[in-house]
Amino acid sequence: MSDSPTAPFLAACRRQPVDHTPVWFMRQAGRALPEYWATRAPGSILDTIIQPDLAAEITLQPIRRYGVDAAILFSDIVVPIWATGFGVDIVPGRGPVVEEPVRSAADLDRLRSLDPEGDTGFVLETVRILKRELPASVPLIGFAGAPFTVSSYLVEGGPSRDFLKVKTLMHTDPATWERLVEHLAQLAIDSVTSQIAAGVDAVQLFDSWAGALSPADYERFALPATKRVLDAVSALGVPSILFGVGTGELLGLMSSAGPDVVGVDWRVPLDVARARVGGNRAVQGNLDPAACFAPFDVVAEQTRAVLECAGTEPGHIFNLGHGVLPETDPGILGAVVELVHAEGRAGVGA
């Protein structure tokens, strides 16, 4: 864990006073940074992730460029399932693609448990390098994919707009669905447990596509396995963040899964989100990533609106409402960080 437990990011996760509002960006390690493209290996992103020196360097680049308050490990949510040989690849411009998708209970026989050191030792070595290289005041965020989101790739065979195959499996063969998400929950637990042992200071659970579910379906088919992962993180004493896209109607249920922080996309004002998640959780977000393409006076106005909605109560981590878009001007993001540090008031001086 970090040598600086009062780092603003960790304090905000725990709804403690901060000297400034902490900020980091999802997908901050790469994509928009020219130094990222100069560093990463050619081909699939997996070819870079398996090289700890490269992955660590890419993780550090946004810290140098933006002065953000936390680093997030450069990896991907499908790394554990890929490393166990299920047949997943990350296709440039498309995302995770599965060679033989899950269609029935028989397909679950191809799943196996994760040996963190043997299967994903490169991830753990990246963490160890980063804990040597990062300033003590900058915590390192590890992460995993939530069982629903990872299962959506395994069942659909790749990214989906309607999640038809996933929903069909959930409703027509709930026993197989439960076996699948329970396996993926254990995979996530084993992965984040090893990351924490290697030194990460917090964990974000990405349930990126949970917003495709109705509240009833989320509660029945996704929430139990998600809660199991977050309970395991909590037992190890590090803060956890749960994030999804289009999850405005699910925020209360996501809060009930037990994260310390609920990530909020740009569709829900943070004051509304705070009311939905309850006073015992911090919130993270939620500038629209597309807003960063406007002139900076407009970006500044939108950033101040987020800070205003966040209020003055402790427990706000500034972020975008989803990942940094590839064409984003890094200079705009750096200016956003400066503005948030100067003007954020949630928990400041409390």
C-alpha positions as CSV (number, residue, x, y, z in Angstrom):
1,M,0.0,0.0,0.0
2,S,1.0,3.6,-0.4
3,D,3.4,5.2,2.1
4,S,1.1,8.2,2.1
5,P,-2.4,7.0,3.2
6,T,-3.6,10.7,3.4
7,A,-3.0,11.2,-0.3
8,P,-6.0,13.2,-1.5
9,F,-7.3,10.4,-3.8
10,L,-7.3,7.9,-0.9
11,A,-8.8,10.4,1.5
12,A,-11.6,11.2,-0.9
13,C,-12.3,7.5,-1.4
14,R,-12.9,7.3,2.4
15,R,-14.9,10.6,2.5
16,Q,-12.2,12.3,4.5
17,P,-11.0,15.9,4.3
18,V,-8.6,16.8,1.5
19,D,-6.4,19.8,0.7
20,H,-7.6,19.7,-2.9
21,T,-10.1,17.8,-5.0
22,P,-8.2,14.8,-6.5
23,V,-8.5,14.1,-10.2
24,W,-7.5,11.3,-12.5
25,F,-8.9,10.2,-15.9
26,M,-10.1,6.8,-17.1
27,R,-8.0,5.7,-20.0
28,Q,-5.5,8.4,-19.0
29,A,-2.6,6.0,-19.7
30,G,-2.4,6.3,-23.5
31,R,-4.6,7.0,-26.5
32,A,-4.4,10.8,-26.4
33,L,-0.7,11.1,-25.5
34,P,1.8,11.1,-28.3
35,E,4.4,9.7,-25.9
36,Y,2.1,6.6,-25.5
37,W,2.1,5.9,-29.2
38,A,5.9,6.4,-29.3
39,T,6.3,3.8,-26.5
40,R,3.8,1.0,-27.0
41,A,4.6,-2.1,-28.9
42,P,3.1,-2.5,-32.3
43,G,0.1,-4.8,-32.8
44,S,-2.4,-5.7,-30.1
45,I,-2.4,-3.8,-26.8
46,L,-1.7,-7.2,-25.2
47,D,1.7,-7.1,-26.7
48,T,2.5,-4.0,-24.6
49,I,0.7,-5.2,-21.4
50,I,2.9,-8.3,-21.2
51,Q,6.1,-6.2,-21.1
52,P,6.3,-4.8,-17.6
53,D,8.8,-2.0,-18.4
54,L,6.6,-0.7,-21.2
55,A,3.4,-1.0,-19.2
56,A,4.9,0.8,-16.3
57,E,6.3,3.6,-18.4
58,I,2.9,4.1,-20.1
59,T,1.3,4.2,-16.6
60,L,3.7,6.9,-15.5
61,Q,3.3,9.1,-18.6
62,P,0.0,10.8,-17.5
63,I,1.5,11.5,-14.0
64,R,4.3,13.5,-15.6
65,R,2.0,15.1,-18.2
66,Y,-1.1,16.0,-16.2
67,G,-0.1,16.0,-12.6
68,V,-3.1,13.8,-11.7
69,D,-3.6,12.5,-8.2
70,A,-3.6,8.8,-9.0
71,A,-2.1,6.4,-11.5
72,I,-4.1,3.5,-13.0
73,L,-2.3,0.4,-14.0
74,F,-1.9,0.0,-17.7
75,S,-3.7,-3.3,-18.5
76,D,-7.1,-4.5,-19.6
77,I,-10.1,-6.1,-18.0
78,V,-9.8,-9.2,-20.3
79,V,-6.2,-9.9,-19.3
80,P,-7.1,-12.6,-16.7
81,I,-9.5,-14.5,-19.0
82,W,-7.0,-14.2,-21.9
83,A,-4.2,-15.4,-19.7
84,T,-6.1,-18.5,-18.8
85,G,-6.3,-19.5,-22.4
86,F,-10.0,-19.0,-23.2
87,G,-9.4,-17.5,-26.6
88,V,-9.8,-13.8,-26.3
89,D,-8.0,-11.2,-28.3
90,I,-8.1,-7.4,-28.3
91,V,-8.6,-6.2,-31.9
92,P,-7.4,-2.7,-32.6
93,G,-10.4,-0.4,-33.3
94,R,-12.9,-3.0,-32.1
95,G,-12.0,-4.3,-28.6
96,P,-12.1,-7.7,-27.1
97,V,-13.1,-10.5,-29.5
98,V,-13.7,-14.1,-28.4
99,E,-12.8,-16.9,-30.8
100,E,-15.5,-19.4,-29.5
101,P,-18.2,-17.6,-27.5
102,V,-20.1,-19.2,-24.6
103,R,-23.3,-20.6,-26.0
104,S,-24.1,-23.4,-23.5
105,A,-23.1,-25.0,-20.3
106,A,-20.6,-27.2,-22.2
107,D,-18.6,-24.1,-23.1
108,L,-17.9,-23.5,-19.4
109,D,-15.7,-26.5,-19.4
110,R,-13.1,-24.4,-21.2
111,L,-12.8,-22.0,-18.3
112,R,-10.0,-22.5,-15.7
113,S,-9.0,-20.8,-12.6
114,L,-6.3,-18.1,-12.5
115,D,-2.8,-18.7,-11.2
116,P,-1.9,-15.0,-10.7
117,E,1.9,-15.4,-10.6
118,G,2.0,-18.0,-13.4
119,D,-0.6,-16.5,-15.7
120,T,-0.3,-12.8,-15.0
121,G,3.1,-12.4,-13.5
122,F,3.8,-9.6,-16.0
123,V,1.0,-7.5,-14.4
124,L,2.4,-8.0,-10.9
125,E,5.9,-7.1,-12.1
126,T,4.4,-3.9,-13.6
127,V,2.9,-3.1,-10.2
128,R,6.2,-3.7,-8.4
129,I,8.0,-1.4,-10.8
130,L,5.4,1.3,-10.4
131,K,5.6,1.1,-6.6
132,R,9.3,1.9,-6.9
133,E,8.9,4.6,-9.5
134,L,5.7,6.5,-8.4
135,P,6.0,9.3,-5.8
136,A,4.7,8.2,-2.4
137,S,1.9,10.8,-2.7
138,V,0.5,9.2,-5.9
139,P,-1.5,6.0,-5.2
140,L,-1.7,3.3,-7.8
141,I,-5.1,2.0,-8.9
142,G,-5.5,-1.6,-9.9
143,F,-8.6,-3.0,-11.5
144,A,-10.7,-5.8,-12.8
145,G,-13.7,-6.3,-15.0
146,A,-17.0,-6.9,-13.2
147,P,-18.4,-10.3,-13.9
148,F,-21.3,-9.0,-16.0
149,T,-19.2,-6.9,-18.3
150,V,-16.5,-9.6,-18.9
151,S,-19.3,-12.2,-19.4
152,S,-20.9,-9.9,-22.0
153,Y,-17.7,-10.3,-24.2
154,L,-17.6,-14.0,-23.6
155,V,-21.2,-14.6,-24.6
156,E,-21.6,-12.0,-27.4
157,G,-18.2,-12.8,-28.9
158,G,-17.2,-9.1,-28.8
159,P,-18.6,-5.6,-28.2
160,S,-22.4,-5.4,-28.5
161,R,-25.1,-2.8,-28.8
162,D,-28.1,-4.8,-27.8
163,F,-26.6,-7.5,-25.6
164,L,-29.2,-9.9,-27.1
165,K,-27.2,-13.1,-26.6
166,V,-26.3,-12.2,-23.0
167,K,-29.9,-11.5,-22.0
168,T,-31.1,-14.6,-23.8
169,L,-28.7,-16.7,-21.8
170,M,-29.6,-15.0,-18.5
171,H,-33.3,-15.6,-19.0
172,T,-33.3,-19.0,-20.7
173,D,-30.5,-20.7,-18.8
174,P,-30.0,-18.9,-15.5
175,A,-28.1,-21.9,-14.0
176,T,-25.4,-21.6,-16.7
177,W,-25.3,-17.8,-16.4
178,E,-24.8,-18.1,-12.6
179,R,-21.9,-20.6,-13.1
180,L,-20.3,-18.2,-15.6
181,V,-20.5,-15.1,-13.5
182,E,-19.4,-17.0,-10.3
183,H,-16.3,-18.2,-12.2
184,L,-15.6,-14.7,-13.4
185,A,-16.1,-13.3,-9.9
186,Q,-13.5,-15.7,-8.6
187,L,-11.2,-14.7,-11.5
188,A,-11.6,-11.1,-10.6
189,I,-11.0,-11.8,-6.9
190,D,-7.8,-13.7,-7.6
191,S,-6.6,-11.0,-9.9
192,V,-7.2,-8.0,-7.7
193,T,-6.0,-9.9,-4.6
194,S,-2.7,-10.5,-6.3
195,Q,-2.5,-6.8,-7.4
196,I,-3.1,-5.7,-3.9
197,A,-0.4,-8.0,-2.6
198,A,2.0,-6.6,-5.2
199,G,1.2,-3.0,-4.0
200,V,-1.8,-1.4,-5.5
201,D,-3.5,1.1,-3.2
202,A,-7.1,1.0,-4.6
203,V,-9.1,-1.1,-7.0
204,Q,-11.7,0.0,-9.6
205,L,-14.2,-2.6,-10.8
206,F,-15.3,-1.8,-14.3
207,D,-18.8,-2.8,-15.0
208,S,-18.8,-0.8,-18.2
209,W,-21.9,-2.3,-19.8
210,A,-24.1,-2.8,-16.7
211,G,-26.3,0.1,-18.0
212,A,-27.7,-2.3,-20.6
213,L,-29.6,-4.0,-17.8
214,S,-32.9,-3.1,-16.2
215,P,-32.7,-2.5,-12.4
216,A,-34.5,-5.9,-11.8
217,D,-32.1,-7.8,-14.1
218,Y,-29.1,-6.0,-12.6
219,E,-30.2,-7.0,-9.1
220,R,-30.8,-10.6,-10.1
221,F,-28.1,-11.4,-12.6
222,A,-25.2,-9.0,-11.9
223,L,-25.3,-7.6,-8.4
224,P,-24.5,-10.8,-6.4
225,A,-21.3,-11.6,-8.2
226,T,-20.2,-7.9,-8.2
227,K,-20.8,-7.7,-4.5
228,R,-18.7,-10.8,-4.0
229,V,-15.7,-9.2,-5.7
230,L,-16.1,-5.9,-3.7
231,D,-16.5,-7.8,-0.4
232,A,-13.1,-9.4,-1.1
233,V,-11.5,-6.1,-1.8
234,S,-13.0,-4.6,1.3
235,A,-11.6,-7.4,3.4
236,L,-8.1,-6.5,2.2
237,G,-8.5,-2.9,3.5
238,V,-8.1,-1.0,0.2
239,P,-10.7,1.4,-1.2
240,S,-12.9,0.2,-4.1
241,I,-14.6,2.0,-6.9
242,L,-17.5,0.6,-9.0
243,F,-18.1,2.2,-12.4
244,G,-20.5,1.7,-15.2
245,V,-21.8,3.6,-18.2
246,G,-25.5,4.5,-18.5
247,T,-26.1,3.4,-15.0
248,G,-28.1,6.3,-13.7
249,E,-31.1,4.1,-12.8
250,L,-28.7,1.6,-11.1
251,L,-26.7,3.9,-8.9
252,G,-28.6,2.9,-5.7
253,L,-28.2,-0.8,-6.5
254,M,-24.5,-0.3,-7.3
255,S,-24.0,1.4,-4.0
256,S,-25.6,-1.6,-2.3
257,A,-22.8,-3.8,-3.7
258,G,-20.5,-2.2,-1.2
259,P,-17.9,0.0,-3.0
260,D,-16.3,2.9,-1.2
261,V,-16.9,5.0,-4.4
262,V,-19.5,4.9,-7.1
263,G,-18.4,6.2,-10.5
264,V,-20.9,8.3,-12.3
265,D,-21.1,8.9,-16.1
266,W,-21.9,12.3,-17.5
267,R,-25.7,11.7,-17.8
268,V,-26.5,12.2,-14.1
269,P,-25.6,15.4,-12.2
270,L,-23.4,14.6,-9.2
271,D,-25.8,16.1,-6.7
272,V,-28.5,13.7,-8.0
273,A,-26.0,10.9,-8.0
274,R,-25.0,11.6,-4.4
275,A,-28.6,11.4,-3.4
276,R,-29.0,8.0,-5.2
277,V,-25.9,6.4,-3.8
278,G,-26.4,7.6,-0.3
279,G,-24.3,9.5,2.1
280,N,-22.0,6.7,3.0
281,R,-20.4,6.5,-0.4
282,A,-18.0,8.8,-2.3
283,V,-18.7,9.6,-5.9
284,Q,-16.4,9.9,-8.9
285,G,-16.9,11.8,-12.1
286,N,-18.3,13.2,-14.3
287,L,-17.3,15.6,-17.1
288,D,-18.5,14.5,-20.5
289,P,-15.4,13.3,-22.4
290,A,-16.8,15.1,-25.6
291,A,-16.8,18.4,-23.8
292,C,-13.0,18.4,-23.9
293,F,-13.2,19.2,-27.6
294,A,-14.7,22.6,-27.0
295,P,-12.6,25.8,-26.5
296,F,-11.2,25.8,-23.0
297,D,-13.5,28.5,-21.7
298,V,-16.4,26.1,-22.5
299,V,-14.5,23.2,-20.9
300,A,-13.8,25.3,-17.8
301,E,-17.5,26.2,-17.5
302,Q,-18.5,22.5,-17.8
303,T,-15.8,21.6,-15.2
304,R,-17.0,24.2,-12.8
305,A,-20.6,22.9,-13.2
306,V,-19.4,19.4,-12.2
307,L,-17.6,20.9,-9.1
308,E,-20.7,22.9,-8.2
309,C,-22.8,19.7,-8.3
310,A,-20.2,17.9,-6.2
311,G,-20.8,20.4,-3.4
312,T,-18.7,20.8,-0.3
313,E,-19.2,17.5,1.5
314,P,-16.2,15.1,1.5
315,G,-16.0,12.3,-1.0
316,H,-15.6,13.6,-4.6
317,I,-13.0,12.4,-7.0
318,F,-13.0,14.4,-10.3
319,N,-12.9,12.3,-13.4
320,L,-14.5,12.1,-16.8
321,G,-17.8,10.3,-17.2
322,H,-16.1,7.7,-19.3
323,G,-12.6,7.3,-20.8
324,V,-10.5,9.9,-22.5
325,L,-11.3,10.0,-26.2
326,P,-8.3,9.3,-28.5
327,E,-8.3,12.7,-30.2
328,T,-8.4,14.7,-27.0
329,D,-5.9,17.6,-26.7
330,P,-3.6,16.7,-23.7
331,G,-3.2,20.4,-23.0
332,I,-7.0,20.6,-22.3
333,L,-6.8,17.8,-19.8
334,G,-3.8,19.3,-18.1
335,A,-5.7,22.6,-17.7
336,V,-8.7,20.7,-16.3
337,V,-6.5,19.2,-13.6
338,E,-5.2,22.7,-12.7
339,L,-8.7,24.1,-12.5
340,V,-10.0,21.2,-10.4
341,H,-7.1,21.5,-8.0
342,A,-7.6,25.3,-7.7
343,E,-11.4,25.4,-7.4
344,G,-12.7,22.0,-6.1
345,R,-14.4,22.4,-2.7
346,A,-15.7,18.9,-1.8
347,G,-14.1,18.1,1.6
348,V,-11.5,20.9,1.2
349,G,-10.6,22.3,4.6
350,A,-13.3,20.2,6.2
